[in-house]
């Protein structure tokens, strides 16, 4: 059975609606001229003129209203702007429209909006699509929901003690990964005890526990626009789950070592890195086997999808690698010692965390060198250009941009998220909320 099943019904509906919009666009001069059809209702409201009105007719009405709204917004830019706008939005939904945003962050100093403290090293962060709240997890096995607007703790799932797994409603081992569905409905969390909990993101009610992995859950991600959850584990396996049905779907192997990083850059693919096997793999929905890319030397420990065709990985040698989703199965280019060298060993500082602003050229990386670094990805020159450094003390164990790019949330710890090889006593276990709302 294929690893990823057919696209969800919701994705099919989106495709149907996009096709309808295209048809309407081609005939806009004939169909949108009717003032009676476009009665001035808001774009989100579809008036039913008859109880017998079909679903197709309602979709056509919605499409005409949508095109008319775009026409009004773009009337000063000329007729071609409407077609361009539609093309850009279609590409953006597919994750194929790349916006140049990095220049807006170059040497721009972010405001520290809030600092949230926790008693143990932060291990994972996930930000809501609404940008109203985010979740954090830590080595004390707890999960916290924080308000971005009110800058306070909203809800709390305490960690339990080892041996209380049968009675405690939560995790009893280090939580290493979090994922939030794109509609902010479901929260998934995974820990060293090999289990995945599914929570109601609003109430933090425990809905389901998934078991099946035989190693720590190192990565979780929801496929864009769906409730299909992908999990990665130290057991070398990747699994797919359907959270609507609360069921397991499929498992696939491929990595020769434990999977250390996981991300998804579209509705159709997920990407993983396999630690000491020095490989990156792209898992495509409609194919049975992943496409493998081979690195060299260091352990590849974190990965982020920068665009529909480009992804960035980081490892314990301190290098950033850029990969292209194409025939060439080796890195496009490499940035050695991206976070400088450790003064004691003269080796590159371990890249611990990576994130991107989706479908843009902006990348952020974290280590233990005292800075979060922002990069501009330049595909033409095959390079990552350092554009800004944000001072921070501690291990930057997790980084997440909000969808608008107005916020960057950083999870800081006295220890590395995966172990206790070092300890920075001067660091504070905390989450720092940065804002660029006034960058322009």
Secondary structure, 3 states (H helix, E strand, C coil): CCCCCCCCHHHHHHHHHHHHHHHHHHCHHHHCCCCCCCCCCCCCCCCCCCCCCCHHHHHHHHHHHHHHHHHHHHHHHCCHHHHHHHHHHHHHHCCCCCECCHHHHCCCCCEEEEEEECCCCEEEEEECCCCCEEEEEECCCCEEEEECCCCEEEEEECCCCCCCCCCCCCCCCCEEEEEECCCCCEEEEEECCCCEEEEECCCCCEEEEECCCCCCEEEEEECCCCCEEEEEECCCCEEEEECCCCEEEEEECCCCCCCCEEECCCCCEEEEECECCCEEEEEECCCCCCEEEECCCCCEEEEEECCCCEEEEEECCCCEEEEECCCCCCCCEEECCCCCECCCCCCECCCCEEEECCCECEEEEECCCCEEEEEEEECCCCEEEEEEEEECCCEEEEEEECCCCCEEEEEEECCCCCCCCCCCCCCCCEEEEEECCCCC
